[in-house]
Amino acid sequence: MTTSPLWNRPPVSGRNTLVELPICGKVNIRGSVDNAHFTGSTTQVFGLALPLEPNTLVRSGNSTCYWLGPDEWLLHCPIEDLDSLIESGRSRLARIHHALVNVSDYYTVLRLEGPDSEILLGKACPLDLHISQFPVETCAQTRFGNASILLDRRGKAPFFDIQVRWSYAEYVWDYLAGAMKAL
């Protein structure tokens, strides 16, 4: 079983909570949306359409696909489905320019929830996280202090998923945990 650097950290609880989510399959997808075979095949293989607008995401069942750029997406799926999805995708896309890369052990996902979530994230994130500027079901690649993150607002009550590289996971965790104690 693959574990992140945070595998033995207990959740931080109180007025706000910080937890590391269980590992899931993560696939970096690259290709051209101008190619109907690419978009059609990815929809069939992954069970959801690629989001085409910046800073959007699509959820279907246990999978979520995040827009990262005009030709790049990040798919989250059940870890047990990962290998078969990549194999099926590579088979269906074999004759067109594409890339499917397993990045499951590259990122971990932290969930920050509670009434002070926007304030806590705002201490090190340059985005305006007010719901009017960063609505539910949007995502953004941004900075959190020295770390690059993919931030996903999950609910009207402040509820965020923070995807961070394993190499920065402890840094982000420690920063948020310390800020939570200081409130």
C-alpha positions as a Python dict, from the first residue, in 0.01 Angstrom:
ca = {
    (1, 'M'): (0, 0, 0),
    (2, 'T'): (133, 342, -94),
    (3, 'T'): (136, 599, 183),
    (4, 'S'): (206, 971, 183),
    (5, 'P'): (442, 1154, 418),
    (6, 'L'): (137, 1235, 632),
    (7, 'W'): (25, 875, 681),
    (8, 'N'): (68, 884, 1059),
    (9, 'R'): (-69, 1234, 1127),
    (10, 'P'): (-397, 1237, 1318),
    (11, 'P'): (-669, 1474, 1199),
    (12, 'V'): (-663, 1823, 1347),
    (13, 'S'): (-1003, 1895, 1499),
    (14, 'G'): (-1184, 2174, 1673),
    (15, 'R'): (-1375, 2467, 1525),
    (16, 'N'): (-1215, 2367, 1192),
    (17, 'T'): (-1088, 2029, 1078),
    (18, 'L'): (-790, 1922, 870),
    (19, 'V'): (-758, 1564, 744),
    (20, 'E'): (-568, 1383, 475),
    (21, 'L'): (-805, 1199, 244),
    (22, 'P'): (-740, 832, 160),
    (23, 'I'): (-524, 778, -146),
    (24, 'C'): (-708, 767, -475),
    (25, 'G'): (-599, 704, -831),
    (26, 'K'): (-476, 1015, -1011),
    (27, 'V'): (-414, 1034, -1385),
    (28, 'N'): (-263, 1331, -1564),
    (29, 'I'): (-431, 1350, -1906),
    (30, 'R'): (-291, 1543, -2203),
    (31, 'G'): (-444, 1580, -2549),
    (32, 'S'): (-622, 1810, -2789),
    (33, 'V'): (-987, 1901, -2737),
    (34, 'D'): (-998, 1978, -3111),
    (35, 'N'): (-971, 1605, -3175),
    (36, 'A'): (-1318, 1449, -3142),
    (37, 'H'): (-1166, 1100, -3113),
    (38, 'F'): (-964, 1215, -2811),
    (39, 'T'): (-1258, 1377, -2631),
    (40, 'G'): (-1501, 1099, -2718),
    (41, 'S'): (-1262, 825, -2612),
    (42, 'T'): (-1171, 990, -2283),
    (43, 'T'): (-1541, 1035, -2204),
    (44, 'Q'): (-1610, 666, -2273),
    (45, 'V'): (-1306, 537, -2085),
    (46, 'F'): (-1328, 761, -1779),
    (47, 'G'): (-1706, 791, -1758),
    (48, 'L'): (-1712, 1169, -1761),
    (49, 'A'): (-1650, 1448, -2008),
    (50, 'L'): (-1335, 1653, -1974),
    (51, 'P'): (-1408, 2001, -1834),
    (52, 'L'): (-1333, 2252, -2108),
    (53, 'E'): (-1358, 2583, -1920),
    (54, 'P'): (-1070, 2715, -1708),
    (55, 'N'): (-1091, 2643, -1335),
    (56, 'T'): (-1380, 2399, -1367),
    (57, 'L'): (-1422, 2037, -1276),
    (58, 'V'): (-1661, 1754, -1354),
    (59, 'R'): (-1775, 1491, -1106),
    (60, 'S'): (-1941, 1162, -1191),
    (61, 'G'): (-1981, 876, -947),
    (62, 'N'): (-1650, 824, -767),
    (63, 'S'): (-1446, 1020, -1021),
    (64, 'T'): (-1358, 1386, -1062),
    (65, 'C'): (-1176, 1553, -1348),
    (66, 'Y'): (-1005, 1890, -1300),
    (67, 'W'): (-918, 2137, -1576),
    (68, 'L'): (-546, 2223, -1549),
    (69, 'G'): (-492, 2388, -1886),
    (70, 'P'): (-620, 2395, -2245),
    (71, 'D'): (-472, 2050, -2310),
    (72, 'E'): (-428, 1910, -1958),
    (73, 'W'): (-655, 1754, -1693),
    (74, 'L'): (-621, 1564, -1368),
    (75, 'L'): (-854, 1269, -1310),
    (76, 'H'): (-925, 1131, -963),
    (77, 'C'): (-1068, 779, -960),
    (78, 'P'): (-1090, 483, -724),
    (79, 'I'): (-738, 343, -680),
    (80, 'E'): (-859, -7, -767),
    (81, 'D'): (-976, 116, -1111),
    (82, 'L'): (-659, 306, -1195),
    (83, 'D'): (-457, 49, -1389),
    (84, 'S'): (-750, -71, -1600),
    (85, 'L'): (-853, 288, -1683),
    (86, 'I'): (-502, 382, -1794),
    (87, 'E'): (-467, 63, -1999),
    (88, 'S'): (-807, 111, -2160),
    (89, 'G'): (-734, 478, -2230),
    (90, 'R'): (-397, 404, -2389),
    (91, 'S'): (-555, 135, -2604),
    (92, 'R'): (-839, 359, -2727),
    (93, 'L'): (-607, 656, -2786),
    (94, 'A'): (-318, 459, -2936),
    (95, 'R'): (-328, 629, -3276),
    (96, 'I'): (-353, 989, -3163),
    (97, 'H'): (-124, 1225, -2975),
    (98, 'H'): (-197, 1196, -2602),
    (99, 'A'): (-44, 1122, -2265),
    (100, 'L'): (-190, 935, -1967),
    (101, 'V'): (40, 933, -1664),
    (102, 'N'): (-22, 778, -1324),
    (103, 'V'): (52, 1051, -1067),
    (104, 'S'): (-121, 883, -773),
    (105, 'D'): (190, 891, -557),
    (106, 'Y'): (279, 1245, -656),
    (107, 'Y'): (-7, 1432, -485),
    (108, 'T'): (-199, 1395, -164),
    (109, 'V'): (-529, 1562, -85),
    (110, 'L'): (-594, 1753, 235),
    (111, 'R'): (-946, 1853, 334),
    (112, 'L'): (-994, 2174, 530),
    (113, 'E'): (-1342, 2234, 661),
    (114, 'G'): (-1495, 2484, 897),
    (115, 'P'): (-1608, 2841, 938),
    (116, 'D'): (-1253, 2979, 929),
    (117, 'S'): (-1135, 2784, 622),
    (118, 'E'): (-1121, 3086, 394),
    (119, 'I'): (-924, 3285, 653),
    (120, 'L'): (-682, 2996, 718),
    (121, 'L'): (-614, 2943, 347),
    (122, 'G'): (-594, 3318, 289),
    (123, 'K'): (-294, 3343, 523),
    (124, 'A'): (-73, 3191, 253),
    (125, 'C'): (-286, 3179, -64),
    (126, 'P'): (-315, 3487, -291),
    (127, 'L'): (-663, 3405, -425),
    (128, 'D'): (-978, 3581, -314),
    (129, 'L'): (-1157, 3281, -163),
    (130, 'H'): (-1487, 3453, -94),
    (131, 'I'): (-1765, 3239, -240),
    (132, 'S'): (-1857, 3519, -483),
    (133, 'Q'): (-1508, 3502, -636),
    (134, 'F'): (-1431, 3133, -587),
    (135, 'P'): (-1768, 2955, -610),
    (136, 'V'): (-1857, 2597, -523),
    (137, 'E'): (-1734, 2334, -770),
    (138, 'T'): (-1447, 2541, -904),
    (139, 'C'): (-1078, 2475, -884),
    (140, 'A'): (-760, 2675, -926),
    (141, 'Q'): (-391, 2607, -943),
    (142, 'T'): (-228, 2851, -707),
    (143, 'R'): (34, 2895, -438),
    (144, 'F'): (13, 2825, -70),
    (145, 'G'): (323, 2984, 75),
    (146, 'N'): (610, 2809, -104),
    (147, 'A'): (397, 2521, -234),
    (148, 'S'): (204, 2484, -557),
    (149, 'I'): (-146, 2351, -490),
    (150, 'L'): (-467, 2269, -671),
    (151, 'L'): (-753, 2410, -464),
    (152, 'D'): (-1112, 2287, -498),
    (153, 'R'): (-1406, 2453, -318),
    (154, 'R'): (-1643, 2172, -222),
    (155, 'G'): (-1936, 2337, -47),
    (156, 'K'): (-2108, 2663, 45),
    (157, 'A'): (-2003, 2614, 404),
    (158, 'P'): (-1627, 2659, 377),
    (159, 'F'): (-1502, 2320, 267),
    (160, 'F'): (-1187, 2289, 54),
    (161, 'D'): (-976, 2009, -89),
    (162, 'I'): (-610, 2100, -123),
    (163, 'Q'): (-401, 1888, -357),
    (164, 'V'): (-32, 1921, -285),
    (165, 'R'): (280, 1739, -397),
    (166, 'W'): (404, 1487, -144),
    (167, 'S'): (729, 1681, -113),
    (168, 'Y'): (533, 1981, 25),
    (169, 'A'): (261, 1792, 214),
    (170, 'E'): (417, 1829, 558),
    (171, 'Y'): (486, 2198, 498),
    (172, 'V'): (123, 2272, 407),
    (173, 'W'): (-10, 2052, 688),
    (174, 'D'): (212, 2212, 952),
    (175, 'Y'): (130, 2562, 830),
    (176, 'L'): (-247, 2502, 844),
    (177, 'A'): (-233, 2312, 1175),
    (178, 'G'): (-32, 2595, 1331),
    (179, 'A'): (-269, 2859, 1194),
    (180, 'M'): (-567, 2663, 1329),
    (181, 'K'): (-417, 2659, 1679),
    (182, 'A'): (-346, 3032, 1661),
    (183, 'L'): (-711, 3125, 1594),
}
